[in-house]
Amino acid sequence: MKKIFVPITLLALVAALSLGIVRSSTAADEKTSACVACHTGDMAFSTLIAAWAKGADAKLVAKAQAAAPEGVTLKGKHMNVASMVKSVPDGCIKCHNDKSKTAPAMNKLMHMIHLTGDDNKFAKAGTCVSCHTLNTATGEQSINCGPSN
């Protein structure tokens, strides 16, 4: 599967770049605020975190559970960190990192939330570059960050 996946992924990326679907960048490229560019109003992080402190939607918890470290059962609530997190998503990675034994890693969590589910609006309209910027000079990708709202 891996032998097929990588060439198909690279082929899709090349096709997307040639069609102008993927935004590319150079090192000096201006970046958007990724998460906070879309998460505004009722979907602002301060609003979401306050709601999650009381209890998150069951569908959201199921997606988060799929990304959780092995053996961890999520309780469906999130500590209200709105006053502590100053920048998103880098402020979230303090807890949601690949080494965490208690919280889902940010990369797995965001991909599960934003790219799975039949009723997922983002999965239908979003693309890789809604969150990531590709540097075509180096082939590296970056994740855009912005001030928490």
Order of alpha helices (4+ residues) and beta strands (2+ residues): alpha-beta-alpha-alpha-alpha-beta-alpha-alpha-beta-beta-beta
